[in-house]
Amino acid sequence: MTTRRALVVRGGWEGHLPVEATELFIPFLRDNDFEVTVSDSTSSYLDLDGTDLVLQCISMGEITAEETKGLEAAVRAGTGLAGWHGGIVDSFRGNVDYSFMTGGQFISHPGGFVDHRIEVVADHPIVEGIEQFDLHTEQYYVHADPSNNVLATTTFRAHPDYPWIEGATMPAVWTRTWGDGKVFVCTPGHSLADLDTPEVRTIVERGLLWASK
């Protein structure tokens, strides 16, 4: 089998454990014939030639205009971009070009850790065999692109400070294309326990393979 190249870029807010979280999936990538390179700097985005997949785990953090252009050009040309939770949709706050590419931006997680359900709403290989599952963790309220292919959603209960969000349904897992590239986003994944939830783990692993060139 031809070896593919995966770049794991991690950093940003340490509360999302970017090193430990990505280490959960590096063996999976290697087992699926990826040559894996790990970087702690977005300067890696200045040269993505030959990269089939970027797995990003950078919550908040900073990225330069040139680095953004490098990543965008690579994805447009076919490099896959994938990630979970704040590592992909709470990255580089205020960088609208980046958010345009990923198809969504974290806005809030009302109530912090709450019980909520993830409902699969599409027929797609990433979510095949999964109908729904329950989590007790951050439930992401996002602003999302209507052109996303939404695979799973989560619906909010009323919150004492925001009673008007009751019944609001948000995308929780989605895919999208960007030029010739594919983007995969899974909003669950705040903690290592979340990522080890069988359904979340399966969705992320399948999403990584799906997004890769």
C-alpha positions as CSV (number, residue, x, y, z in Angstrom):
1,M,0.0,0.0,0.0
2,T,1.2,3.5,-0.8
3,T,2.3,5.5,2.2
4,R,0.5,8.7,2.7
5,R,1.8,11.7,4.7
6,A,0.0,13.2,7.7
7,L,1.0,16.3,9.4
8,V,-0.2,16.7,13.1
9,V,-0.1,20.3,14.1
10,R,-0.8,20.9,17.8
11,G,-0.6,23.7,20.3
12,G,-2.7,26.6,21.6
13,W,-4.6,26.5,24.8
14,E,-3.2,23.7,27.0
15,G,-6.6,22.9,28.6
16,H,-7.5,20.9,25.6
17,L,-4.4,18.7,26.0
18,P,-3.2,19.1,22.4
19,V,-0.3,16.7,22.9
20,E,-2.1,14.0,24.8
21,A,-5.2,14.2,22.6
22,T,-3.4,13.9,19.3
23,E,-1.2,11.1,20.6
24,L,-4.5,9.0,20.9
25,F,-4.7,9.0,17.1
26,I,-1.1,9.0,15.8
27,P,-0.9,5.2,16.2
28,F,-4.1,4.8,14.3
29,L,-2.7,6.9,11.4
30,R,0.5,4.9,11.4
31,D,-1.5,1.6,11.4
32,N,-3.3,2.9,8.3
33,D,0.0,3.5,6.4
34,F,0.5,7.2,7.1
35,E,4.0,8.6,7.6
36,V,3.3,11.0,10.5
37,T,5.1,14.3,11.2
38,V,4.3,16.2,14.3
39,S,4.7,20.0,14.6
40,D,4.1,22.5,17.3
41,S,4.1,25.5,15.0
42,T,1.8,26.8,12.3
43,S,4.9,27.7,10.3
44,S,4.5,24.1,9.0
45,Y,1.7,25.5,6.9
46,L,4.2,27.4,4.8
47,D,5.3,24.2,3.1
48,L,2.6,21.4,2.8
49,D,3.9,20.0,-0.5
50,G,3.2,16.3,-0.5
51,T,1.0,16.3,2.6
52,D,-2.1,14.2,2.3
53,L,-3.7,15.1,5.6
54,V,-3.4,17.9,8.2
55,L,-4.7,16.9,11.7
56,Q,-4.9,20.2,13.6
57,C,-5.4,20.5,17.3
58,I,-4.8,24.2,18.1
59,S,-7.4,25.9,20.4
60,M,-7.3,29.7,20.0
61,G,-3.6,30.4,19.2
62,E,-2.2,32.6,16.4
63,I,-1.6,32.2,12.8
64,T,0.0,34.6,10.3
65,A,-1.6,35.7,7.1
66,E,1.1,33.8,5.1
67,E,0.5,30.6,7.1
68,T,-3.2,30.9,6.5
69,K,-2.6,31.3,2.8
70,G,-0.4,28.2,2.8
71,L,-2.9,26.1,4.6
72,E,-5.8,27.3,2.4
73,A,-3.9,26.7,-0.8
74,A,-2.9,23.2,0.2
75,V,-6.5,22.3,1.1
76,R,-7.8,23.9,-2.0
77,A,-5.3,21.7,-4.0
78,G,-6.4,18.5,-2.2
79,T,-4.8,18.2,1.2
80,G,-7.3,17.0,3.8
81,L,-8.0,19.0,7.0
82,A,-9.5,17.4,10.0
83,G,-9.9,17.9,13.7
84,W,-12.2,18.0,16.7
85,H,-13.6,20.5,19.2
86,G,-11.6,23.7,19.9
87,G,-8.7,22.3,18.0
88,I,-10.3,23.1,14.7
89,V,-13.3,25.4,15.2
90,D,-12.0,27.5,18.0
91,S,-8.6,28.1,16.3
92,F,-7.3,31.5,15.4
93,R,-10.2,33.6,16.7
94,G,-10.9,36.5,14.4
95,N,-9.3,34.9,11.3
96,V,-12.4,34.8,9.0
97,D,-10.5,33.3,6.1
98,Y,-9.7,30.2,8.3
99,S,-13.3,30.0,9.6
100,F,-14.6,30.2,6.0
101,M,-12.6,27.1,5.1
102,T,-13.5,25.1,8.2
103,G,-17.2,25.9,7.9
104,G,-17.8,26.9,11.5
105,Q,-16.8,28.8,14.6
106,F,-17.2,28.0,18.2
107,I,-19.4,30.6,20.0
108,S,-20.2,29.2,23.4
109,H,-20.8,26.1,25.5
110,P,-23.7,27.2,27.8
111,G,-23.6,25.6,31.2
112,G,-20.1,24.1,30.8
113,F,-20.3,20.3,31.2
114,V,-23.9,19.2,30.5
115,D,-25.7,16.0,29.6
116,H,-26.6,16.1,25.9
117,R,-27.3,13.8,23.0
118,I,-25.6,13.6,19.6
119,E,-28.0,12.5,16.8
120,V,-26.8,11.1,13.5
121,V,-28.8,12.7,10.7
122,A,-27.1,11.6,7.5
123,D,-26.1,8.4,5.7
124,H,-22.4,8.6,5.4
125,P,-19.4,6.2,5.9
126,I,-18.1,8.3,8.8
127,V,-21.2,7.7,10.9
128,E,-22.3,4.3,9.5
129,G,-23.8,2.1,12.2
130,I,-24.1,5.0,14.7
131,E,-27.6,6.4,15.4
132,Q,-27.1,8.4,18.6
133,F,-25.0,8.6,21.8
134,D,-25.0,10.6,25.0
135,L,-22.2,12.7,26.4
136,H,-21.6,14.7,29.6
137,T,-19.2,17.4,28.4
138,E,-19.1,20.7,26.6
139,Q,-21.9,21.1,24.1
140,Y,-20.7,23.4,21.4
141,Y,-22.9,26.2,20.2
142,V,-21.5,27.1,16.8
143,H,-22.0,29.5,13.9
144,A,-21.9,27.2,10.9
145,D,-21.8,27.4,7.1
146,P,-25.1,26.3,5.5
147,S,-23.1,24.5,2.8
148,N,-21.7,22.0,5.3
149,N,-22.7,18.4,4.9
150,V,-24.0,17.8,8.4
151,L,-23.7,14.3,9.7
152,A,-24.8,14.7,13.3
153,T,-26.5,17.3,15.4
154,T,-27.1,18.2,19.0
155,T,-30.1,20.1,20.4
156,F,-29.9,22.5,23.3
157,R,-32.1,22.6,26.4
158,A,-33.1,25.9,28.0
159,H,-30.3,27.5,30.1
160,P,-31.2,29.9,33.0
161,D,-29.2,32.7,31.4
162,Y,-30.2,31.9,27.8
163,P,-33.7,30.4,27.9
164,W,-34.2,31.3,24.2
165,I,-31.8,28.7,23.0
166,E,-34.1,25.9,24.1
167,G,-34.7,23.6,21.0
168,A,-31.8,25.1,19.0
169,T,-30.2,22.4,17.0
170,M,-26.5,22.7,16.1
171,P,-24.3,20.7,13.8
172,A,-22.0,18.5,15.8
173,V,-20.2,16.6,13.0
174,W,-19.8,17.8,9.5
175,T,-17.8,17.5,6.3
176,R,-17.3,20.0,3.5
177,T,-15.2,20.4,0.4
178,W,-12.8,23.3,-0.2
179,G,-11.7,23.2,-3.8
180,D,-10.2,19.7,-4.3
181,G,-9.7,19.2,-0.6
182,K,-12.0,17.8,2.1
183,V,-12.6,19.1,5.6
184,F,-13.8,17.1,8.6
185,V,-15.0,18.6,11.9
186,C,-16.2,16.8,15.1
187,T,-17.3,19.3,17.8
188,P,-17.2,16.7,20.7
189,G,-13.7,16.2,22.1
190,H,-13.0,18.5,25.0
191,S,-11.3,15.8,27.1
192,L,-9.4,12.6,26.6
193,A,-12.4,10.7,28.0
194,D,-14.6,12.3,25.3
195,L,-12.2,11.2,22.6
196,D,-12.2,7.7,24.1
197,T,-16.0,7.4,23.9
198,P,-16.4,4.6,21.4
199,E,-18.7,6.6,19.1
200,V,-16.5,9.7,19.1
201,R,-13.4,7.7,18.6
202,T,-14.9,5.9,15.7
203,I,-16.2,9.1,14.1
204,V,-12.8,10.8,14.4
205,E,-10.9,7.9,13.0
206,R,-13.2,7.5,10.1
207,G,-13.1,11.3,9.5
208,L,-9.3,11.3,9.4
209,L,-9.3,8.7,6.7
210,W,-12.2,10.3,4.8
211,A,-10.5,13.7,4.7
212,S,-7.1,12.5,3.5
213,K,-6.1,13.0,-0.1
